[in-house]
């Protein structure tokens, strides 16, 4: 069955791979993007996820064009790295606003329609650093860890209506964001990854595809690492 899907931050990297994968299986997919045209072959809606009015308008646009959101993949995220003792409040707030508060806002919009339809799939894209911590990323790790608590709490609230809420936690994945890592930091991540290589956005998309399918109907509140083993046991 074709579902109405919204992927936030779906114009590149993991979000784009997820959007293309779900579209390929026949879903009606829209991605949010902040600037430039939408990715080729996909519907897009311009949206700053930290702007409540923009988010409300994005959901209204999707509902009008392809029906209420039945599958939400909350992927939009940023980094503002630095050691915590020297990190500005602005850098803390920017990361928390985009990576956590904006997700709460999107989930709230999506869940309303899902509750009415008594079916839904919500997947929050976290990170392995939520479990392991990462020097220079206290703000990012805190926001990504917050997604786990959000997902598990929401899973209790909406489970009786046939809605699942899960988290994927990628490790080192080849994206524009991770390509900016210092070489020494990248090598440190790889040494901590049993498979010894970075992942691809498509490998994360495959996990999201499973969690948003009927095959995962009895999985909720789960954190699925897609990390090559980075952070296992945490």
C-alpha positions in Angstrom: 0.0 0.0 0.0 1.3 3.5 -0.9 1.8 5.7 2.1 2.1 9.4 2.5 5.7 10.1 3.7 7.5 13.2 5.0 11.3 13.1 5.4 12.8 16.2 7.1 16.2 17.2 5.8 15.6 15.0 2.8 17.7 17.0 0.3 21.0 15.2 0.9 22.8 12.5 2.7 20.8 10.0 4.8 17.6 11.9 4.3 17.8 11.8 0.6 18.7 8.1 0.5 15.7 7.4 2.7 13.4 9.5 0.6 14.5 7.8 -2.6 14.2 4.3 -1.1 10.7 4.9 0.1 9.6 6.5 -3.2 11.1 3.5 -5.0 8.8 1.1 -3.0 5.8 3.2 -4.2 5.2 5.6 -1.3 4.2 9.2 -1.9 7.2 11.1 -0.6 7.9 14.8 0.2 11.1 16.1 1.7 11.7 19.3 3.5 14.6 21.5 2.4 15.8 24.9 3.5 17.3 26.3 0.2 17.7 25.5 -3.4 15.4 23.2 -5.5 14.1 19.9 -4.2 16.1 16.8 -5.2 15.4 15.5 -8.7 12.4 13.2 -8.9 11.1 14.1 -5.4 8.5 16.5 -4.2 9.9 19.1 -1.8 8.6 21.7 0.5 10.8 24.6 1.7 10.9 24.5 5.5 13.0 25.7 8.3 12.3 23.1 10.9 13.0 25.5 13.8 10.2 27.8 12.6 6.8 26.6 14.1 4.8 28.4 11.4 6.9 26.9 8.6 6.5 23.4 10.0 2.7 23.8 10.3 2.6 25.0 6.7 4.8 22.1 5.5 2.4 19.6 7.1 -0.6 21.4 5.6 1.0 21.3 2.1 1.7 17.6 2.4 -1.8 16.8 3.6 -3.2 18.8 0.6 -1.0 17.2 -2.0 -0.6 13.6 -0.9 -2.8 13.1 2.2 -2.0 13.3 6.0 1.5 12.1 6.9 1.4 8.4 7.6 5.2 7.9 7.8 7.5 10.6 9.4 11.2 10.3 9.2 12.8 13.0 11.3 16.2 13.4 9.9 17.1 17.1 9.8 20.1 17.9 11.9 23.1 20.2 12.3 26.4 20.2 14.2 28.1 23.1 16.0 31.1 21.3 17.5 33.4 22.6 20.2 34.5 21.7 23.7 31.7 22.4 26.1 33.6 24.8 28.4 34.1 27.1 25.4 30.8 26.5 23.6 28.5 29.5 23.3 24.9 29.4 24.3 24.1 30.2 20.6 25.8 26.9 19.5 24.0 24.9 22.2 20.6 26.4 21.3 21.1 26.0 17.6 21.8 22.3 17.9 19.0 21.6 20.4 16.5 23.6 18.4 17.2 21.8 15.2 18.0 18.3 16.4 15.5 17.9 19.3 12.9 20.7 19.7 12.1 20.7 16.0 11.7 16.9 16.1 9.2 17.3 19.0 7.3 19.8 16.8 7.2 17.6 13.7 6.2 14.5 15.7 3.3 16.4 17.3 2.0 17.4 13.9 2.4 13.9 12.4 0.9 12.1 15.3 -2.4 14.0 15.1 -3.2 12.6 11.7 -1.9 9.1 12.6 -4.1 8.9 15.6 -7.1 9.7 13.5 -6.1 7.0 10.9 -5.1 4.5 13.6 -1.9 3.7 11.8 1.5 5.4 11.6 5.3 4.9 11.5 7.6 7.4 13.1 11.4 7.0 12.8 13.8 9.4 14.5 17.4 9.6 13.2 19.7 9.7 16.1 23.4 8.9 16.3 25.8 6.4 17.9 27.3 9.3 19.8 24.0 9.5 21.8 25.2 6.3 23.5 28.9 6.7 23.4 29.4 10.4 23.9 31.9 12.3 21.8 34.4 15.0 22.8 33.5 18.3 21.2 29.9 17.2 20.6 28.2 17.6 24.0 25.4 19.6 22.4 24.9 17.2 19.5 25.1 14.1 21.7 22.6 15.5 24.2 20.1 16.3 21.5 20.5 12.9 19.8 20.2 11.1 23.2 17.0 13.1 23.8 15.4 11.5 20.8 15.6 8.1 22.4 13.6 9.4 25.4 11.2 11.1 23.1 10.6 8.0 21.0 10.1 5.7 24.0 7.7 8.0 25.7 5.7 8.6 22.6 5.6 4.9 21.9 3.7 4.5 25.1 1.3 7.3 24.2 0.3 6.2 20.7 0.9 2.5 20.6 -2.7 1.6 21.2 -3.6 3.3 17.9 -1.3 1.2 15.8 1.5 3.7 15.6 5.1 2.7 16.1 7.9 5.0 17.1 11.5 3.9 16.7 15.0 5.3 16.5 17.9 4.5 14.1 21.4 5.4 15.4 23.9 5.6 12.5 27.6 5.5 13.2 30.2 6.9 10.8 28.3 7.3 7.5 29.7 8.9 4.4 27.8 12.2 4.1 28.7 15.9 3.6 28.6 16.3 7.4 31.1 13.5 8.2 33.4 14.4 5.4 34.2 17.6 7.3 35.6 15.6 10.2 39.3 16.0 11.0 41.2 13.0 9.5 42.4 12.0 13.0 38.9 12.0 14.3 37.7 10.0 11.4 40.4 7.4 12.0 39.4 7.2 15.6 35.8 6.4 14.7 37.0 3.7 12.2 39.2 2.1 14.9 36.1 1.9 17.1 34.0 0.3 14.3 34.4 -3.5 14.2 33.5 -3.6 10.5 36.3 -1.1 9.9 34.6 1.1 7.3 32.1 3.9 7.1 28.5 3.1 6.2 26.5 4.4 3.3 23.3 6.5 3.4 21.6 3.6 1.6 22.5 1.2 4.4 20.7 3.5 6.9 17.8 3.9 4.4 17.4 0.1 4.3 16.9 0.1 8.1 14.4 2.9 7.9 12.6 1.1 5.2 12.2 -1.9 7.4 11.0 0.0 10.4 8.4 1.9 8.3 7.0 -1.3 6.7 4.3 -3.7 7.8 7.0 -6.2 8.6 8.0 -4.1 11.6 4.4 -3.8 13.0 5.4 -5.3 16.4 8.5 -3.2 16.9 8.2 0.1 18.8 10.4 2.0 21.2 13.5 0.3 19.7 16.9 1.8 19.0 18.4 0.2 15.9 22.2 0.9 15.5 23.3 1.1 11.9 26.9 1.7 12.9 29.1 -1.2 11.8 29.3 -2.0 15.5 30.4 1.4 16.7 29.1 1.9 20.2 27.8 -1.7 20.6 27.2 -2.6 24.2 26.3 1.0 25.2 
